[in-house]
């Protein structure tokens, strides 16, 4: 009988800046997350429905019709178990859903990874 691989937690990183998205994904992969990268919220909503992540990290300002705050509310409606971290170099345009965390850019990796690990 073959050994089964341990199931890795799934994270979705939503960031329209390719370099920042890749850096966030690499940090999470080093912490044993299976990471899906999305450049907009619309793509992230599809990934959320298909993969059921335990963590979403999103920028606020994204290309497309939805911003990161919209995505945070959508994700929470889809799953009350998903942890949501919103990051931005700008102030929040409106409140986040209960339980979502906000980090300002530049994000300190230790703080972000500490929150992601909870």
N, C-alpha and C positions, 0 to 999 in steps of 0.2 A: 504494500500500500504506500503510495507516495505522500510525501509531506505537503500539507497545504501551506501556502504563504499566509502570514498574518495579514489581517485586513488593516490597511492604512486609512487614517481619517482623510476625508476629502475636503479640500479648500478650493474656493473660487477666488481668484484675484482679478479685480476689475479696475483697469487703469488704461487710459488712452495713450500714455507715454510709454513707448516700447521698452525703454531702458529701465524705468522705474518698475514696470510690471514684471520684467524679467528678474530684477534684483529681489523683489518681494517673493516671487515664486521660488527662487533659489534658496532664500532664507528658510522658507517653509519646507521645501524638499529636504534640506539638511536636518530638519526636525521630524522627518519621516511622514510628511503629508504627501498625498497624491494631489497635485495641484493642476487645476484647469485655469488657463489664462483667457480672459475676455477683454476686448478693448472697448466694449460698450455695454450698457445695462440690458439692452434688448437681447444680446447674445447670452448674457449671464442668466436671464430669466429662463431661457431654454435649457442651459446647463443645470440650473437649479432644479428644474422639473425632472430631468433625466438622471442626475447623479446624486441628489440628496446630500449636499455637503454638510459638514458639521461646523464649517467656518466660511464666512465671506469677508474679504477685505476689499473695500471699494473707495475710490476717489470720489469726491463730490462732483466736480466738474467733468462731465463725460460728453462725448459726441452722441448725438441722437436725441430722442424725445424725453428720455428719463435721465434724471441725475442720480447721484449716489444715495441721496435721501429717499427718493422714490423707490429705488431698488431695496433699500433697507426695510421700508414698510412692506413692499411686496414679498421679500424673503421671509419676513416675520409672519405674514399671513399664510405663506405656504408651509412653514415649519416653525413651531415655537421652540424647537431644540437647536436651531442654528444660531451660532454666535456671530455677531455682526460688528465689524470694526470699520469705521469711516475715517478716512484721512483726507486732509486738505491743507493747503497753504493759506486758505481764506476762512473767514468766520462762517459758522453754520448759517445757512439761509433761513432755516426753520428747525424746530426741534426734531430730534431723532426718536424712533420708537423706543419704548421702555427696554432697557437692557443693552441697547446698542452703545458702543464705546466710540469716542472721538479722539483722534490723535492729530496734532498739527504737524505739518511738514516743516522742516525735515523730521522724519520719524526716527527715533532712537531704536535701533534693532532690539536691544535687550527689553525695552518696555513693550514693544509690539509682540515679540516672541513670548514674553511672559503672559500677556493677555491671550494670545493665540493658544497657549498650552493649557489654559484653564478649562 
